[in-house]
Amino acid sequence: MALEFTKMNGAGNDFILIDNRKKQYQLDSDQVSRLCHRQNGIGADGLVLWENPKNPNDADWRWDFYNSDGSSAEMCGNAARCFVRYIQKQIAPGSEVFETRFETLAGVVAGKVLGKRVTVTLTDPLDFKFNQPILVQGQSTQAHSVNTGVPHAVLFVDNPDAAMVKEWGREIRFHEIFQPKGANVNFVQLTGKSGELKVRTYERGVEGETLACGTGVTASALIAAEIHRLPSPVRIQVHSGDWLDVEFNRSESGSFSSVKLTGPGEFIFEGHLTL
């Protein structure tokens, strides 16, 4: 199988993007995992197949998104931004402003390119839970959780650089309160500056820390808005050093809507290989 691909990165979260509108590629989980392998493949945190929509009345396109272990995932915020810029380059190259909508397993996502910054409007968050007591590495702590397209746990820590992201992240990812699907785990610091956070994320499907997680910073911003009364927008620095912005509307009843994630979506290289 001859395969053409584009490698992109969103705030340090890197992805393989493939045009599959003609349905010429049928990738299984082992092939996806091999392509994402950093020594034996291209290397990426995930892979996106660009496909035609199932319902053209609701969206322009559809994606199939896979984690680096080959598992299918409902949503990924950083990949969504890269996907929108990838489509723009294919069908509207050179345009400074570009908008599109695409189907995901989490629902329809809208994207807008303005220069090199991309904004995606995510599906409304679900299943907020606060102050859940859990025991991790023999220590008692509290976890908050929300589904921002995929399930996320959020823990506030004094310094995310000192947080045991690998050990705690893996244990919480498989914790019984997040079964059967498990959860991504975000370690969040209030920087002391108004409306700013630092976040490090352990991602399921990657089974390790990534340099950024779009749905993770979104979950962290919304939980911080509820618990620490942060107003919209919230600025978040991820482990790569890049900054992402999360905007939202909040009703009088406390529900969140019109959640938008803004950040970079950058091209790294293009290539082809044979599977």
C-alpha positions as CSV (number, residue, x, y, z in Angstrom):
1,M,0.0,0.0,0.0
2,A,1.5,3.3,-1.1
3,L,0.7,6.0,1.4
4,E,0.9,9.8,1.1
5,F,0.9,11.8,4.3
6,T,1.4,15.1,6.0
7,K,3.0,15.5,9.4
8,M,1.6,18.4,11.6
9,N,1.9,19.7,15.1
10,G,-0.4,21.6,17.4
11,A,1.4,23.1,20.3
12,G,3.8,20.1,20.4
13,N,1.1,17.5,19.9
14,D,2.0,15.9,16.6
15,F,-0.2,14.0,14.1
16,I,-0.1,12.2,10.7
17,L,-2.8,13.4,8.3
18,I,-4.0,11.4,5.3
19,D,-6.4,12.3,2.5
20,N,-8.8,9.4,2.4
21,R,-11.7,11.0,0.5
22,K,-11.5,8.3,-2.2
23,K,-11.4,5.5,0.5
24,Q,-8.2,4.1,-0.9
25,Y,-6.8,3.4,2.5
26,Q,-8.1,0.8,4.9
27,L,-5.8,1.0,7.9
28,D,-6.1,-1.5,10.8
29,S,-5.0,-0.7,14.4
30,D,-1.6,-2.4,14.0
31,Q,-0.8,-0.3,10.9
32,V,-1.8,2.9,12.6
33,S,0.4,2.0,15.6
34,R,3.3,1.3,13.3
35,L,2.9,4.6,11.5
36,C,2.8,6.5,14.8
37,H,5.8,4.6,16.2
38,R,8.7,7.0,16.8
39,Q,11.5,4.6,15.8
40,N,9.8,2.2,13.3
41,G,7.4,4.7,11.7
42,I,6.7,8.3,11.0
43,G,6.2,9.1,14.7
44,A,3.1,10.9,16.1
45,D,0.7,11.1,19.0
46,G,-2.2,10.3,16.6
47,L,-3.4,9.8,13.0
48,V,-6.2,11.5,11.1
49,L,-8.0,10.2,8.0
50,W,-9.8,12.9,6.0
51,E,-13.0,11.5,4.6
52,N,-16.3,12.7,3.1
53,P,-19.2,13.3,5.6
54,K,-21.9,10.8,6.3
55,N,-24.4,13.6,6.5
56,P,-23.5,16.5,4.1
57,N,-26.3,18.6,5.5
58,D,-24.5,18.8,8.8
59,A,-20.9,19.0,7.9
60,D,-18.4,19.5,5.1
61,W,-16.1,16.6,6.0
62,R,-15.6,13.7,8.4
63,W,-12.5,12.5,10.2
64,D,-11.4,9.1,11.6
65,F,-9.0,9.8,14.5
66,Y,-6.7,7.3,16.0
67,N,-4.5,7.4,19.1
68,S,-0.9,6.3,18.6
69,D,-1.6,2.8,20.0
70,G,-4.1,2.3,17.1
71,S,-7.3,2.8,19.2
72,S,-10.0,5.0,17.9
73,A,-10.8,8.2,19.8
74,E,-13.8,10.4,19.9
75,M,-12.1,13.8,19.8
76,C,-8.7,15.6,20.0
77,G,-8.6,19.4,20.2
78,N,-5.0,19.9,18.9
79,A,-5.6,17.4,16.0
80,A,-8.8,19.3,15.2
81,R,-6.9,22.5,14.7
82,C,-4.3,20.8,12.5
83,F,-7.0,19.1,10.5
84,V,-8.7,22.4,9.7
85,R,-5.4,23.9,8.5
86,Y,-4.7,20.8,6.5
87,I,-8.1,21.1,4.7
88,Q,-7.5,24.7,4.1
89,K,-4.1,24.0,2.4
90,Q,-5.8,21.4,0.1
91,I,-8.9,23.3,-1.0
92,A,-8.2,27.0,-0.2
93,P,-4.4,27.6,-0.3
94,G,-3.3,31.1,0.5
95,S,-6.5,32.1,2.1
96,E,-6.1,34.1,5.3
97,V,-9.6,33.2,6.6
98,F,-11.1,29.8,6.2
99,E,-14.0,28.0,7.9
100,T,-15.3,24.4,7.8
101,R,-17.3,21.8,9.8
102,F,-16.5,18.2,10.2
103,E,-18.0,15.1,11.8
104,T,-16.2,13.4,14.8
105,L,-17.4,10.6,17.1
106,A,-18.1,13.3,19.7
107,G,-20.3,15.3,17.2
108,V,-19.8,18.0,14.6
109,V,-16.9,20.4,15.2
110,A,-16.5,23.8,13.5
111,G,-13.1,25.3,12.7
112,K,-11.9,28.7,11.6
113,V,-8.4,29.6,10.4
114,L,-7.2,33.2,10.8
115,G,-3.6,33.5,9.7
116,K,-1.7,30.8,11.5
117,R,-4.1,30.6,14.4
118,V,-6.9,28.1,14.4
119,T,-10.1,28.2,16.5
120,V,-12.3,25.1,16.9
121,T,-15.7,25.2,18.5
122,L,-16.0,22.0,20.5
123,T,-19.1,20.0,21.4
124,D,-20.7,21.1,24.7
125,P,-19.0,19.6,27.8
126,L,-20.7,16.8,29.7
127,D,-20.7,14.9,33.0
128,F,-19.1,17.4,35.3
129,K,-18.1,15.9,38.7
130,F,-16.2,17.7,41.4
131,N,-14.2,16.9,44.5
132,Q,-14.1,13.2,44.0
133,P,-11.8,11.6,46.7
134,I,-9.3,9.1,45.3
135,L,-6.3,7.3,46.7
136,V,-3.2,7.5,44.4
137,Q,0.2,6.1,45.2
138,G,-1.0,5.7,48.8
139,Q,-1.9,9.4,49.0
140,S,-5.4,10.9,49.4
141,T,-6.3,13.6,46.9
142,Q,-9.3,15.0,45.0
143,A,-10.0,14.7,41.3
144,H,-12.5,16.6,39.2
145,S,-13.7,15.4,35.9
146,V,-15.6,16.4,32.7
147,N,-16.0,15.1,29.2
148,T,-14.9,17.7,26.6
149,G,-15.2,15.3,23.7
150,V,-13.2,12.6,25.6
151,P,-13.2,12.0,29.4
152,H,-10.7,14.0,31.5
153,A,-9.7,14.0,35.1
154,V,-8.3,17.3,36.5
155,L,-6.1,17.7,39.6
156,F,-4.9,21.0,40.9
157,V,-1.2,20.9,42.0
158,D,1.2,23.4,43.4
159,N,3.7,22.8,40.6
160,P,2.9,20.6,37.6
161,D,6.6,20.2,36.8
162,A,7.0,18.4,40.1
163,A,3.8,16.3,39.7
164,M,4.4,12.6,39.2
165,V,2.7,12.8,35.8
166,K,3.8,9.4,34.6
167,E,3.1,7.4,37.8
168,W,0.1,9.3,39.0
169,G,-1.3,9.8,35.5
170,R,-1.2,6.1,34.7
171,E,-2.8,5.1,37.9
172,I,-5.6,7.7,37.7
173,R,-6.1,6.9,34.0
174,F,-7.1,3.4,35.0
175,H,-8.8,4.3,38.3
176,E,-12.0,2.5,39.0
177,I,-14.1,5.7,39.1
178,F,-13.2,6.3,35.5
179,Q,-13.9,2.9,34.2
180,P,-14.7,1.3,31.8
181,K,-13.2,3.8,29.3
182,G,-10.6,5.4,31.6
183,A,-9.7,9.1,31.4
184,N,-6.9,11.5,30.4
185,V,-5.3,13.1,33.4
186,N,-4.4,16.8,33.7
187,F,-2.2,18.3,36.4
188,V,-3.1,22.0,36.7
189,Q,-1.3,24.9,38.3
190,L,-2.8,28.3,39.0
191,T,0.0,30.6,37.9
192,G,-1.1,33.6,40.1
193,K,-1.7,35.7,37.0
194,S,-5.3,36.5,36.2
195,G,-6.8,33.9,33.9
196,E,-3.7,31.8,33.4
197,L,-3.0,28.2,34.0
198,K,-0.2,25.7,33.4
199,V,-1.2,22.2,32.4
200,R,0.6,18.8,31.9
201,T,-1.4,15.9,30.6
202,Y,-1.2,12.1,30.6
203,E,-3.1,10.9,27.6
204,R,-4.8,7.5,27.3
205,G,-4.2,5.9,23.9
206,V,-0.7,7.4,24.0
207,E,-0.2,6.0,27.5
208,G,2.2,8.7,28.5
209,E,2.6,12.4,28.7
210,T,2.2,14.5,25.6
211,L,3.5,18.0,25.1
212,A,-0.1,19.3,24.8
213,C,-3.7,18.1,24.9
214,G,-6.4,20.4,23.5
215,T,-9.4,18.7,25.1
216,G,-7.3,18.5,28.3
217,V,-6.6,22.2,28.5
218,T,-10.3,22.8,27.7
219,A,-11.3,20.5,30.6
220,S,-8.8,22.2,32.9
221,A,-10.1,25.7,32.0
222,L,-13.7,24.8,32.5
223,I,-13.1,23.1,35.9
224,A,-11.0,26.1,36.9
225,A,-13.8,28.4,35.9
226,E,-16.2,26.5,38.1
227,I,-14.0,26.0,41.1
228,H,-11.8,29.1,41.0
229,R,-14.2,31.4,39.2
230,L,-11.9,32.1,36.3
231,P,-13.6,34.2,33.6
232,S,-13.5,33.6,29.9
233,P,-11.0,33.5,28.1
234,V,-8.5,31.3,30.0
235,R,-4.9,31.2,28.8
236,I,-3.1,27.9,29.3
237,Q,0.6,27.1,28.9
238,V,1.2,23.5,27.9
239,H,4.3,21.4,28.5
240,S,5.8,22.4,25.0
241,G,5.8,26.0,26.2
242,D,3.1,27.1,23.7
243,W,0.0,28.9,24.8
244,L,-3.6,27.9,24.1
245,D,-6.8,30.0,24.7
246,V,-10.1,28.6,25.8
247,E,-13.3,30.7,25.5
248,F,-16.7,29.8,26.7
249,N,-20.2,31.1,27.5
250,R,-21.6,30.3,30.9
251,S,-25.3,30.5,31.7
252,E,-26.9,31.7,34.9
253,S,-27.5,28.0,35.8
254,G,-23.8,27.4,35.5
255,S,-23.8,25.3,32.3
256,F,-21.1,25.9,29.6
257,S,-21.6,26.3,25.9
258,S,-19.9,27.8,22.8
259,V,-16.5,26.4,24.0
260,K,-13.7,27.4,21.7
261,L,-10.1,26.3,21.6
262,T,-7.5,28.5,19.9
263,G,-3.9,27.8,19.1
264,P,-1.4,26.9,16.4
265,G,-1.6,24.2,13.8
266,E,1.8,23.9,12.0
267,F,3.0,21.9,9.1
268,I,6.2,19.9,9.6
269,F,6.7,17.8,6.4
270,E,5.1,15.8,3.7
271,G,6.1,12.3,2.5
272,H,5.1,8.9,1.2
273,L,5.9,5.4,2.2
274,T,4.8,1.8,1.5
275,L,3.0,-0.3,4.0
